[in-house]
Amino acid sequence: MDAQDDALLREVKHLVQRAQVGQAAEVLRTAEARLRELGAGTHEGGPAAMHFPRVVALIEDDVIAALAAAEDMLRAAERDNALGWRACALAVRGELKLLRGDQDQARYDVEAVLVDLAAAEAALELSTDVGYVASTAHVAIANGYVPLRLYELAVPHYEAAYQISLAESGPEDAGPSMWLLNLATLHLLWCLELYRVGLDAEAEEHSACAHGHAAAGAERLSGAALLPAVAAWREPCLLFEAAARADGADPGGAVDDIERLLPGVRELGDAHEHVLAVPFLAVALLREGRHEESLAVIEEALAQVPAKDRASPTYLSLAHTYSLLLARTSKASEAALEYGNALAAESWRQRQRTLVSARTMRAFAQLQAEHEQVTRDADTDALTGVANRRAFDRHLEGMAGAEEPGGQVGVLFIDLDDFKGVNDTLGHAAGDAMLQGVAQAIAANSRENDLVARVGGDEFAVLLPGAATDDAERAARRILAAVRDAPQQLPTVSIGGASGLAREVRAIVVRADDAMYVAKRAGRNQHHVA
């Protein structure tokens, strides 16, 4: 990663953190301004990384707008062949489809969500991204699987995010403890669901996993010199560690700790899923012989769950625990519990079927991604990442040989000025870096459906579908300025352009090449469109 990419990534991380602490509106304005700055005047352009804070800023208030922003991010990632950000965009899009389905049942489409998550995993598997990009993609994928109760598929991604965070964080950072808390939360949810279907031994295994993760998270945050915002994560870790002890040898100790910690964690907000501790508190109270108190804490928690969350695994666990408690005193409640158990069993079977479907989709997506990567590599210039001469020629053949050729096309030829002198004086490594910089400038200032290709040693071409002469003129002017004004020092370029009917694309290529030499002879560092 070069210094420019590193600076962009730091900026993205900062914006995301601000969006997550209540500054979403300001972050949205900043991200869109930066995207316009980096993407030829439109927020649909720009690098995929800068699209991510825009998506995060929109998620809480406008799912539909966030979904459209995720589509923009995905297009940017595909344009830049940024596999890590592509994985993140696909996973976020899947999660947003679930949220849209929660708001509009007619749009609820689990299969479409699973397709996105499987494609995200396949992209991440092929990605060479590390650090923040990889961690963000892992978490986005896990966050998509958890609402579907596909805990087995989510766990490896939270664990990967934890390992990345552990490698990059100091002892004063909350990051690793946050992921340990996520893992503890997931295992407690899994534990409660297993209890609902009578798989008690498996439930206890996940309770033990939750205990280990939560205790480790709290231990990491036990230092006295931690900032308050970091130390605040210790209380939820301790709460879930206590919840995981509810079915252990000391239910009374678990009750004392949960009751002591729950009010403070509740004040931190729903991000910590504090209500998840309540079923465990009720069970511990019941084991202590405090039946009326166990009923009271469940009833209070049920009353506080918003209507929109009453299909969540946490709410269902509360309701199931409440039914268990009522069944101890009433035959009618016992019958209701039996009915609820039957529904829980069917829900579990449906979960298992979804899990099989998800695993099948993952295997298919992996094969498809590997095939696409092989094809992409064959059509990609290894140095610059844009298309190569092979891909350019194939597109020309496709246009010229179409059964129903029509429409217009523009072509630009772009040649670096005095590039041989750069190689001779600065060396080939410097020359390679400049070729990469020029390619990035051209790609960043081209449209989504334009084809940017390196067609010679220091020569690039751009196919502009649908472009008339004026469009080719504007594109040439934009690219010329982008190369000239690039932050890194790049050689100037001469650009030639032409346009016409797509069926005459071969002749247009010749005219664009001739126009480039006109720009060269006129003094270089300029453009000429025939």
CORRA-V705454 format. One record per residue. N is the residue number from 1. RES is the residue in one small letter. PHI is phi as a letter, one per 20 degrees, with the letter a starting at -180 (* if undefined). Layout:
N;RES;PHI, N;RES;PHI
This chain:
1;m;*, 2;d;e, 3;a;f, 4;q;f, 5;d;f, 6;d;f, 7;a;f, 8;l;f, 9;l;f, 10;r;f, 11;e;f, 12;v;f, 13;k;g, 14;h;f, 15;l;f, 16;v;f, 17;q;f, 18;r;f, 19;a;f, 20;q;e, 21;v;d, 22;g;n, 23;q;d, 24;a;f, 25;a;f, 26;e;f, 27;v;f, 28;l;g, 29;r;f, 30;t;f, 31;a;f, 32;e;f, 33;a;f, 34;r;f, 35;l;f, 36;r;f, 37;e;f, 38;l;e, 39;g;c, 40;a;m, 41;g;n, 42;t;c, 43;h;f, 44;e;f, 45;g;e, 46;g;n, 47;p;f, 48;a;g, 49;a;g, 50;m;f, 51;h;f, 52;f;f, 53;p;f, 54;r;f, 55;v;f, 56;v;g, 57;a;f, 58;l;e, 59;i;g, 60;e;f, 61;d;d, 62;d;b, 63;v;f, 64;i;f, 65;a;f, 66;a;f, 67;l;f, 68;a;f, 69;a;f, 70;a;f, 71;e;f, 72;d;g, 73;m;f, 74;l;f, 75;r;f, 76;a;f, 77;a;f, 78;e;f, 79;r;f, 80;d;e, 81;n;l, 82;a;e, 83;l;f, 84;g;f, 85;w;f, 86;r;f, 87;a;g, 88;c;f, 89;a;f, 90;l;f, 91;a;f, 92;v;f, 93;r;f, 94;g;f, 95;e;f, 96;l;f, 97;k;f, 98;l;f, 99;l;f, 100;r;f, 101;g;f, 102;d;f, 103;q;e, 104;d;b, 105;q;g, 106;a;f, 107;r;d, 108;y;f, 109;d;b, 110;v;f, 111;e;f, 112;a;f, 113;v;f, 114;l;f, 115;v;f, 116;d;f, 117;l;f, 118;a;f, 119;a;f, 120;a;f, 121;e;f, 122;a;f, 123;a;f, 124;l;f, 125;e;f, 126;l;e, 127;s;f, 128;t;d, 129;d;f, 130;v;c, 131;g;m, 132;y;f, 133;v;f, 134;a;f, 135;s;f, 136;t;f, 137;a;f, 138;h;g, 139;v;f, 140;a;f, 141;i;f, 142;a;g, 143;n;f, 144;g;f, 145;y;f, 146;v;f, 147;p;f, 148;l;e, 149;r;m, 150;l;e, 151;y;f, 152;e;g, 153;l;e, 154;a;e, 155;v;g, 156;p;g, 157;h;f, 158;y;f, 159;e;f, 160;a;f, 161;a;f, 162;y;f, 163;q;f, 164;i;f, 165;s;f, 166;l;f, 167;a;f, 168;e;d, 169;s;d, 170;g;e, 171;p;f, 172;e;e, 173;d;e, 174;a;e, 175;g;g, 176;p;g, 177;s;f, 178;m;f, 179;w;f, 180;l;f, 181;l;f, 182;n;f, 183;l;f, 184;a;f, 185;t;g, 186;l;f, 187;h;f, 188;l;f, 189;l;f, 190;w;f, 191;c;g, 192;l;f, 193;e;f, 194;l;f, 195;y;f, 196;r;f, 197;v;d, 198;g;m, 199;l;e, 200;d;f, 201;a;f, 202;e;f, 203;a;f, 204;e;f, 205;e;f, 206;h;f, 207;s;f, 208;a;f, 209;c;f, 210;a;g, 211;h;g, 212;g;f, 213;h;f, 214;a;f, 215;a;f, 216;a;f, 217;g;f, 218;a;f, 219;e;f, 220;r;f, 221;l;d, 222;s;e, 223;g;f, 224;a;f, 225;a;e, 226;l;f, 227;l;f, 228;p;g, 229;a;f, 230;v;e, 231;a;f, 232;a;f, 233;w;f, 234;r;f, 235;e;f, 236;p;f, 237;c;f, 238;l;f, 239;l;f, 240;f;f, 241;e;f, 242;a;f, 243;a;g, 244;a;f, 245;r;e, 246;a;f, 247;d;d, 248;g;e, 249;a;f, 250;d;c, 251;p;f, 252;g;f, 253;g;f, 254;a;f, 255;v;g, 256;d;g, 257;d;f, 258;i;f, 259;e;f, 260;r;f, 261;l;e, 262;l;g, 263;p;g, 264;g;f, 265;v;f, 266;r;g, 267;e;f, 268;l;f, 269;g;o, 270;d;f, 271;a;g, 272;h;e, 273;e;l, 274;h;g, 275;v;f, 276;l;f, 277;a;f, 278;v;f, 279;p;g, 280;f;f, 281;l;f, 282;a;f, 283;v;f, 284;a;f, 285;l;f, 286;l;f, 287;r;f, 288;e;e, 289;g;n, 290;r;d, 291;h;f, 292;e;f, 293;e;f, 294;s;f, 295;l;f, 296;a;f, 297;v;f, 298;i;f, 299;e;f, 300;e;f, 301;a;f, 302;l;f, 303;a;f, 304;q;e, 305;v;f, 306;p;f, 307;a;g, 308;k;f, 309;d;d, 310;r;e, 311;a;d, 312;s;f, 313;p;g, 314;t;f, 315;y;f, 316;l;f, 317;s;f, 318;l;f, 319;a;f, 320;h;f, 321;t;f, 322;y;f, 323;s;f, 324;l;g, 325;l;f, 326;l;f, 327;a;f, 328;r;f, 329;t;c, 330;s;b, 331;k;f, 332;a;f, 333;s;f, 334;e;f, 335;a;f, 336;a;f, 337;l;f, 338;e;f, 339;y;f, 340;g;f, 341;n;f, 342;a;f, 343;l;f, 344;a;f, 345;a;f, 346;e;f, 347;s;f, 348;w;f, 349;r;f, 350;q;f, 351;r;f, 352;q;f, 353;r;f, 354;t;f, 355;l;f, 356;v;f, 357;s;f, 358;a;f, 359;r;f, 360;t;f, 361;m;f, 362;r;f, 363;a;f, 364;f;f, 365;a;f, 366;q;f, 367;l;f, 368;q;f, 369;a;f, 370;e;f, 371;h;f, 372;e;f, 373;q;f, 374;v;f, 375;t;f, 376;r;f, 377;d;f, 378;a;f, 379;d;d, 380;t;d, 381;d;f, 382;a;f, 383;l;f, 384;t;d, 385;g;n, 386;v;e, 387;a;f, 388;n;d, 389;r;f, 390;r;g, 391;a;f, 392;f;f, 393;d;f, 394;r;f, 395;h;f, 396;l;f, 397;e;f, 398;g;f, 399;m;f, 400;a;f, 401;g;d, 402;a;f, 403;e;f, 404;e;c, 405;p;f, 406;g;a, 407;g;m, 408;q;d, 409;v;b, 410;g;d, 411;v;c, 412;l;d, 413;f;d, 414;i;c, 415;d;c, 416;l;f, 417;d;e, 418;d;l, 419;f;f, 420;k;g, 421;g;f, 422;v;f, 423;n;f, 424;d;f, 425;t;e, 426;l;d, 427;g;n, 428;h;f, 429;a;f, 430;a;f, 431;g;f, 432;d;f, 433;a;f, 434;m;f, 435;l;f, 436;q;f, 437;g;f, 438;v;f, 439;a;g, 440;q;f, 441;a;f, 442;i;f, 443;a;f, 444;a;f, 445;n;d, 446;s;d, 447;r;f, 448;e;g, 449;n;e, 450;d;f, 451;l;d, 452;v;d, 453;a;c, 454;r;e, 455;v;d, 456;g;b, 457;g;g, 458;d;c, 459;e;c, 460;f;c, 461;a;c, 462;v;c, 463;l;e, 464;l;d, 465;p;g, 466;g;m, 467;a;e, 468;a;e, 469;t;g, 470;d;f, 471;d;f, 472;a;f, 473;e;f, 474;r;f, 475;a;f, 476;a;f, 477;r;f, 478;r;f, 479;i;f, 480;l;g, 481;a;f, 482;a;f, 483;v;f, 484;r;f, 485;d;d, 486;a;f, 487;p;g, 488;q;e, 489;q;f, 490;l;d, 491;p;f, 492;t;f, 493;v;c, 494;s;d, 495;i;c, 496;g;d, 497;g;b, 498;a;b, 499;s;b, 500;g;r, 501;l;f, 502;a;g, 503;r;f, 504;e;d, 505;v;f, 506;r;f, 507;a;f, 508;i;f, 509;v;f, 510;v;f, 511;r;f, 512;a;f, 513;d;f, 514;d;f, 515;a;f, 516;m;f, 517;y;f, 518;v;f, 519;a;f, 520;k;f, 521;r;f, 522;a;f, 523;g;p, 524;r;m, 525;n;l, 526;q;b, 527;h;c, 528;h;b, 529;v;d, 530;a;f
